[in-house]
């Protein structure tokens, strides 16, 4: 189910991706990759509250680098610079390549 959801995201069909990724998470509520991918699907649909719900859960469980990045993108798009900066700081501490990409997005706010 996760792989099907990922494929739909890859084809920019985020609504269909959500359906499959939610099913994967129903089977395993701690499915790291599915939580991140679902957060990404919601982010791309500009459903930031649902995106952040899944991304924060994954951050709490796994400190997932991509979840920090996508959460930061959500916050930046929402105009919440303080929270976006927190996600940047976490990525910077991880020496993540995504830190600078997120900072570029924050700088445009």
N, C-alpha and C positions, 0 to 999 in steps of 0.2 A: 504493500500500500504506500509506504514511504516513497519507493522508487517511482511509482506512478505519479504521485504528487509532485515529486521533483521534476519529472518530465513535463508535466503541465506547467510548472513554473518556468521551465526552460523555454517553453513555447509561449510564454506570457499569457497563459490561460489560468489566471490566478484563482478564479472562482471554482473551477474544476479541481485545482490543486488543493484548495481548502477542504473540499469534500473528502478526498482521499487521505489527506494528512490528519484531519480530525478522526477518521476511522482508525488510523495507525495509533494515534494517541489514546483513543478509547481502549485499544487492546493493551497499551503500555503507556501509562501516564507519565513515565519518566524517560521516554524515548528521546534522547538528546538531539539527534539529527532532525527528527520530525518536529520537535518543538521549535527549533531554529527555523526550519523551512516553513512552518506554518506562520511564524512571526513575520518572515519575509513576505509570504503571500499577502497577509493582511497589510503590511507596510506598503506594498506595491499598489494595493487597492485604496490606500489612504485611510484605512480603518485602524487608526493609531492606537486606540484603546485596546482592541483585541490583539494587535501586534505586540504591544507592550506587556499585556497579560502573559502571553506565551514566552516572550523573550525574557522577562523578569523571572519566570519560573525556571527557565533553563539556566539563567545566570545563578540563581540560588542553588540549583542542583549541581551544576558543572563548571561554573565560571567560564562559560563558552565565549570564546573570542568573537565569533561572528554574532552572537546574541548581543554582546556589548556594542558592536559596530551598528547593527540594525536598530537597536534601541536608541543609540545616539543619533542616527539618521531620523528616526521618528521624532525625537525631541527637537532636533533642528528644524524639521519641517513644521512642527507645531509652534515654533518660536520660543521654546523653552531653553534658552542658552545655558542656564545654570545646570540643568540635568544633562544636556548634551556634553557640557564640559566634564561632568563626572564620568561619563562613559569614555570620553577621550582620555582622561587621567588613568582610568583602569586599563585601557588599551596601551597607553604609553608605558605603564608599569610592566606590561606583558611583553614589551618590545615588539608589539604588533605592527606589521606593515600597514594595517588598516587605520592606525592612529592618525597618520598624516592625511589620509584621504578624508577622515572624519573632520579633522581640523580645517581642511579646506572648505568643507561644507559649513562649519560653524562660522568661519571667517566671513562668509557671504551673508550672514544674518544681519 
